[in-house]
Amino acid sequence: MSRALPVLVALAAQVQLVPGPSAVPADPLRLEGGDPDDHAFARAAFGLRRGETPDEAVLRLGLAAVRATDRFRRVDGELVEGGVRLRLDPWP
C-alpha cells in the first residue's frame, strides 16, 4: 500500500480542483438593435447554434435568411472573433 501512495498523490495533483471555464459554449450570435422579439426572429432565421463556428458562407446564408423574414428594414452582419455580429433595423 505504501508503494501506491506516491502514485495516488501524483494523480491527485493533476486533478483540477478549481472549476474551469463554463462547459456551455459562448453564444456565437451577437445582436444589436431591435427588441427581444426581433432578436428571437433573427436567431431562428439565422440558424446558428451554440458551439458552431461560422464562416463567410454561413454568414451570407444567415443574412439572406434574416432578410427574407421582411421583419427588418435593414440587416447588416460581420464575422467577429468566435461568432457573428448582426445589426438589426426593424420596421417602425
N, C-alpha and C positions, 0 to 999 in steps of 0.2 A: 504494500500500500504506500510506503514511503517513497518508492520509485515513481509512482504515478503522480504524486503531489506536484513536482515541478512542471510536469506536462499540463496538469489541470490549471496551475497558476498561469502558465504561458497562454493557454487557451482563453482563460477568463480575462486576461489583459487585452485580448483582441476584440472582446465583445464591447459594442458601443453602449454605454450606459446612459448617455445623454441623447435625447431624441434628436434626430437629424431633420432635414427638410421634410416638409409635408409630402406624403405619398400621392396626394392628389395633384395632378399637373396643373400648371397655371392656365388660365383661360386665354386661348390664343386669339380671341376676337375682342378688340378694344373698340368701343363705340363712343362717338362724340355727337352731340346734338340729339334732338328728339326726346321723347318721354319713354318710360318703361315699356309701354305697349309698342312703340316704334322699335325699340331695341329687341323685343321678343319677335316681331315680324322679321326684322333684319337677320337675327340669329337663325331663325327657322329657314329662311330663304337661302342664306349663305351656306348653311350645311356643314360648317367646320366644327369638328368635335374636339373635346379636351384631349390633349396629348398629340393631336395631329400637327405636323409641321407643314405649313403652307408654302407653296412655290408660286411662280408667276402664273402658271396655268390655273391653279386653284384660285388665285386672286381674280383673274379675268372671268372665270366661270361664276364665281361667287358674286362679283359685281353685277354681272349680267342678270343673275337670278334675283338679286335685291332690286335692281332697277325694273325688272319685269313685274314686280308686285304693283307698281304705279302708286305706291303709298308715299313716295318721296319725290319732291321737286328735283332734287339733285342728290347723287350719291358718289362720293369720291373715296378712294382707298389706296393704301400703300402697304407694302411689306415692311414690318418693323421687326426688331430682334425677337424671335420666338413667336411671331404671330402676324396679325393683320390689324391695321387701324382703319376704321370706317368713319367717315364724316357724313352724317345724315342731315338733310334739309327737308323736313316733312312739309307737305302742303298745309296751308293755314286752315 
